[in-house]
Amino acid sequence: MFSILGVLALAISQSFKVQAGDAIEIFDGKTLDGWEGNTNNWRVENGSIVAGWLERQQPHNEFLATTREFGNFELRLQYKLEGTNGFVNGGVQFWSKRVPDNFEVSGYQADLGADTDGNLYDESRRNRNLMEARKETRQKVLRTGDWNDYRIRAQGAHIELWLNGVKTADYTESDEAIPRRGIIALQIHGGAFTKVQYRKLVLQELPADK
């Protein structure tokens, strides 16, 4: 038989437990708790995750990755990309994994920058666009050099992307061998004098089946 204290302790613990389907902030706005990567580059500034410097050339791709994996989810975030003299680019990896003994991450990527915003790319795996945003759509909705909203939804074989509220990719994966679970990772692309910022990362886990 439960004591009164035991019942109260159970009730308190349950009240703080995040239930499946709750929207959670995967970046606390202050620290990189829950993330791993090169912290000589990746850092927190003014409530954002930041990588790169406008006065330095980024030597190669780098990724900051979550320490846990996710299955079906919907992720909302904001990004801002600045830079010159090269391929000014970043991205949001999902259902991905780190490549052993390498700085690369392999998996799906919601691309951004260098006329790729809104594209769904397959990074370090098939190495090609799986779906490209329409050029006229990108030109109409993209806020160049300013904050942009990204929404990524991945459930079962179905992947959808929205850029500033406009859908840019609607893709169904035909290869059943490709994992539908993995890390989320933020990218800064190498080769340019560039700085990328990410903020307001809110994720909602989705049911296994639609």
GUDRENTOR-506758 format. One record per residue (C-alpha): residue number from 1; x, y, z; residue in three letters. Coordinates in steps of 0.5 Angstrom, whole numbers, always signed. Example, Ala and Ser with C-alpha at 12.3 -4.5 7.8 and 13.67 -1.06 7.14 Angstrom:
<rec 1, <+25, -9, +16>, 'ALA'> <rec 2, <+27, -2, +14>, 'SER'> 
% end
This chain:
<rec 1, <+0, +0, +0>, 'MET'> <rec 2, <+3, +7, -2>, 'PHE'> <rec 3, <+4, +12, +3>, 'SER'> <rec 4, <+2, +19, +2>, 'ILE'> <rec 5, <+9, +21, +1>, 'LEU'> <rec 6, <+10, +16, -4>, 'GLY'> <rec 7, <+4, +18, -8>, 'VAL'> <rec 8, <+6, +25, -8>, 'LEU'> <rec 9, <+13, +24, -10>, 'ALA'> <rec 10, <+10, +19, -16>, 'LEU'> <rec 11, <+5, +25, -18>, 'ALA'> <rec 12, <+11, +30, -18>, 'ILE'> <rec 13, <+15, +26, -22>, 'SER'> <rec 14, <+10, +25, -27>, 'GLN'> <rec 15, <+8, +32, -28>, 'SER'> <rec 16, <+15, +33, -30>, 'PHE'> <rec 17, <+16, +28, -35>, 'LYS'> <rec 18, <+15, +29, -42>, 'VAL'> <rec 19, <+10, +25, -46>, 'GLN'> <rec 20, <+11, +23, -53>, 'ALA'> <rec 21, <+8, +28, -57>, 'GLY'> <rec 22, <+10, +34, -53>, 'ASP'> <rec 23, <+14, +39, -57>, 'ALA'> <rec 24, <+20, +40, -53>, 'ILE'> <rec 25, <+26, +45, -54>, 'GLU'> <rec 26, <+32, +41, -56>, 'ILE'> <rec 27, <+37, +47, -55>, 'PHE'> <rec 28, <+36, +51, -49>, 'ASP'> <rec 29, <+38, +58, -52>, 'GLY'> <rec 30, <+44, +58, -47>, 'LYS'> <rec 31, <+49, +52, -47>, 'THR'> <rec 32, <+50, +46, -52>, 'LEU'> <rec 33, <+48, +41, -47>, 'ASP'> <rec 34, <+45, +35, -51>, 'GLY'> <rec 35, <+49, +37, -57>, 'TRP'> <rec 36, <+56, +34, -59>, 'GLU'> <rec 37, <+61, +37, -64>, 'GLY'> <rec 38, <+67, +42, -65>, 'ASN'> <rec 39, <+66, +47, -59>, 'THR'> <rec 40, <+72, +51, -62>, 'ASN'> <rec 41, <+68, +53, -68>, 'ASN'> <rec 42, <+60, +51, -65>, 'TRP'> <rec 43, <+58, +56, -60>, 'ARG'> <rec 44, <+52, +60, -57>, 'VAL'> <rec 45, <+52, +67, -58>, 'GLU'> <rec 46, <+45, +71, -56>, 'ASN'> <rec 47, <+41, +65, -56>, 'GLY'> <rec 48, <+43, +62, -62>, 'SER'> <rec 49, <+48, +56, -64>, 'ILE'> <rec 50, <+53, +59, -68>, 'VAL'> <rec 51, <+59, +57, -73>, 'ALA'> <rec 52, <+64, +60, -77>, 'GLY'> <rec 53, <+67, +67, -78>, 'TRP'> <rec 54, <+66, +72, -83>, 'LEU'> <rec 55, <+73, +74, -83>, 'GLU'> <rec 56, <+76, +67, -83>, 'ARG'> <rec 57, <+75, +61, -88>, 'GLN'> <rec 58, <+71, +55, -86>, 'GLN'> <rec 59, <+76, +49, -88>, 'PRO'> <rec 60, <+71, +44, -89>, 'HIS'> <rec 61, <+64, +42, -87>, 'ASN'> <rec 62, <+63, +41, -80>, 'GLU'> <rec 63, <+57, +39, -76>, 'PHE'> <rec 64, <+54, +40, -69>, 'LEU'> <rec 65, <+50, +33, -67>, 'ALA'> <rec 66, <+44, +32, -62>, 'THR'> <rec 67, <+47, +26, -57>, 'THR'> <rec 68, <+40, +22, -58>, 'ARG'> <rec 69, <+37, +20, -64>, 'GLU'> <rec 70, <+30, +21, -66>, 'PHE'> <rec 71, <+25, +17, -70>, 'GLY'> <rec 72, <+18, +20, -73>, 'ASN'> <rec 73, <+18, +28, -72>, 'PHE'> <rec 74, <+17, +35, -74>, 'GLU'> <rec 75, <+22, +40, -72>, 'LEU'> <rec 76, <+21, +48, -73>, 'ARG'> <rec 77, <+27, +52, -73>, 'LEU'> <rec 78, <+30, +59, -75>, 'GLN'> <rec 79, <+37, +60, -79>, 'TYR'> <rec 80, <+41, +66, -81>, 'LYS'> <rec 81, <+47, +65, -86>, 'LEU'> <rec 82, <+52, +70, -88>, 'GLU'> <rec 83, <+58, +70, -92>, 'GLY'> <rec 84, <+62, +71, -98>, 'THR'> <rec 85, <+68, +68, -103>, 'ASN'> <rec 86, <+65, +61, -104>, 'GLY'> <rec 87, <+60, +56, -103>, 'PHE'> <rec 88, <+56, +60, -97>, 'VAL'> <rec 89, <+52, +54, -95>, 'ASN'> <rec 90, <+49, +50, -89>, 'GLY'> <rec 91, <+44, +45, -87>, 'GLY'> <rec 92, <+40, +41, -82>, 'VAL'> <rec 93, <+41, +34, -82>, 'GLN'> <rec 94, <+36, +28, -80>, 'PHE'> <rec 95, <+35, +21, -79>, 'TRP'> <rec 96, <+43, +21, -80>, 'SER'> <rec 97, <+49, +19, -77>, 'LYS'> <rec 98, <+57, +21, -76>, 'ARG'> <rec 99, <+61, +18, -81>, 'VAL'> <rec 100, <+67, +14, -77>, 'PRO'> <rec 101, <+74, +17, -77>, 'ASP'> <rec 102, <+71, +23, -81>, 'ASN'> <rec 103, <+68, +30, -80>, 'PHE'> <rec 104, <+62, +28, -85>, 'GLU'> <rec 105, <+55, +26, -83>, 'VAL'> <rec 106, <+51, +22, -87>, 'SER'> <rec 107, <+43, +22, -88>, 'GLY'> <rec 108, <+38, +27, -90>, 'TYR'> <rec 109, <+39, +34, -90>, 'GLN'> <rec 110, <+34, +40, -91>, 'ALA'> <rec 111, <+39, +45, -95>, 'ASP'> <rec 112, <+40, +52, -94>, 'LEU'> <rec 113, <+44, +57, -97>, 'GLY'> <rec 114, <+48, +58, -104>, 'ALA'> <rec 115, <+41, +57, -108>, 'ASP'> <rec 116, <+39, +51, -104>, 'THR'> <rec 117, <+34, +53, -99>, 'ASP'> <rec 118, <+28, +49, -99>, 'GLY'> <rec 119, <+32, +43, -102>, 'ASN'> <rec 120, <+32, +36, -99>, 'LEU'> <rec 121, <+39, +33, -100>, 'TYR'> <rec 122, <+42, +26, -99>, 'ASP'> <rec 123, <+49, +28, -95>, 'GLU'> <rec 124, <+55, +23, -96>, 'SER'> <rec 125, <+50, +17, -98>, 'ARG'> <rec 126, <+47, +18, -105>, 'ARG'> <rec 127, <+50, +25, -105>, 'ASN'> <rec 128, <+45, +28, -109>, 'ARG'> <rec 129, <+38, +32, -109>, 'ASN'> <rec 130, <+32, +28, -107>, 'LEU'> <rec 131, <+28, +34, -109>, 'MET'> <rec 132, <+29, +41, -111>, 'GLU'> <rec 133, <+25, +47, -109>, 'ALA'> <rec 134, <+22, +51, -115>, 'ARG'> <rec 135, <+27, +57, -116>, 'LYS'> <rec 136, <+21, +62, -117>, 'GLU'> <rec 137, <+19, +60, -110>, 'THR'> <rec 138, <+25, +61, -107>, 'ARG'> <rec 139, <+26, +68, -110>, 'GLN'> <rec 140, <+19, +70, -107>, 'LYS'> <rec 141, <+20, +67, -100>, 'VAL'> <rec 142, <+27, +67, -98>, 'LEU'> <rec 143, <+30, +73, -93>, 'ARG'> <rec 144, <+37, +73, -96>, 'THR'> <rec 145, <+42, +75, -90>, 'GLY'> <rec 146, <+36, +75, -85>, 'ASP'> <rec 147, <+32, +70, -81>, 'TRP'> <rec 148, <+28, +64, -84>, 'ASN'> <rec 149, <+23, +59, -82>, 'ASP'> <rec 150, <+25, +52, -83>, 'TYR'> <rec 151, <+19, +46, -82>, 'ARG'> <rec 152, <+22, +39, -83>, 'ILE'> <rec 153, <+17, +33, -82>, 'ARG'> <rec 154, <+19, +26, -83>, 'ALA'> <rec 155, <+14, +21, -81>, 'GLN'> <rec 156, <+15, +14, -84>, 'GLY'> <rec 157, <+17, +14, -91>, 'ALA'> <rec 158, <+14, +21, -92>, 'HIS'> <rec 159, <+19, +27, -92>, 'ILE'> <rec 160, <+16, +35, -92>, 'GLU'> <rec 161, <+20, +41, -92>, 'LEU'> <rec 162, <+17, +48, -91>, 'TRP'> <rec 163, <+21, +55, -92>, 'LEU'> <rec 164, <+18, +61, -89>, 'ASN'> <rec 165, <+11, +57, -89>, 'GLY'> <rec 166, <+11, +55, -96>, 'VAL'> <rec 167, <+12, +48, -98>, 'LYS'> <rec 168, <+18, +46, -102>, 'THR'> <rec 169, <+19, +39, -102>, 'ALA'> <rec 170, <+14, +33, -101>, 'ASP'> <rec 171, <+18, +27, -102>, 'TYR'> <rec 172, <+17, +19, -101>, 'THR'> <rec 173, <+23, +15, -100>, 'GLU'> <rec 174, <+22, +8, -104>, 'SER'> <rec 175, <+28, +5, -101>, 'ASP'> <rec 176, <+26, +1, -95>, 'GLU'> <rec 177, <+33, +0, -93>, 'ALA'> <rec 178, <+35, +7, -91>, 'ILE'> <rec 179, <+34, +8, -83>, 'PRO'> <rec 180, <+28, +12, -81>, 'ARG'> <rec 181, <+32, +14, -74>, 'ARG'> <rec 182, <+38, +18, -73>, 'GLY'> <rec 183, <+41, +24, -70>, 'ILE'> <rec 184, <+39, +31, -72>, 'ILE'> <rec 185, <+46, +35, -74>, 'ALA'> <rec 186, <+47, +43, -76>, 'LEU'> <rec 187, <+52, +44, -81>, 'GLN'> <rec 188, <+56, +49, -84>, 'ILE'> <rec 189, <+59, +48, -90>, 'HIS'> <rec 190, <+67, +49, -92>, 'GLY'> <rec 191, <+70, +53, -97>, 'GLY'> <rec 192, <+67, +60, -95>, 'ALA'> <rec 193, <+68, +66, -91>, 'PHE'> <rec 194, <+62, +64, -87>, 'THR'> <rec 195, <+57, +65, -81>, 'LYS'> <rec 196, <+51, +61, -80>, 'VAL'> <rec 197, <+46, +61, -74>, 'GLN'> <rec 198, <+41, +57, -71>, 'TYR'> <rec 199, <+35, +58, -66>, 'ARG'> <rec 200, <+29, +56, -63>, 'LYS'> <rec 201, <+29, +49, -65>, 'LEU'> <rec 202, <+23, +46, -63>, 'VAL'> <rec 203, <+21, +38, -64>, 'LEU'> <rec 204, <+15, +34, -63>, 'GLN'> <rec 205, <+16, +27, -64>, 'GLU'> <rec 206, <+10, +23, -68>, 'LEU'> <rec 207, <+7, +17, -68>, 'PRO'> <rec 208, <+10, +11, -71>, 'ALA'> <rec 209, <+5, +10, -76>, 'ASP'> <rec 210, <+0, +16, -80>, 'LYS'> 
% end
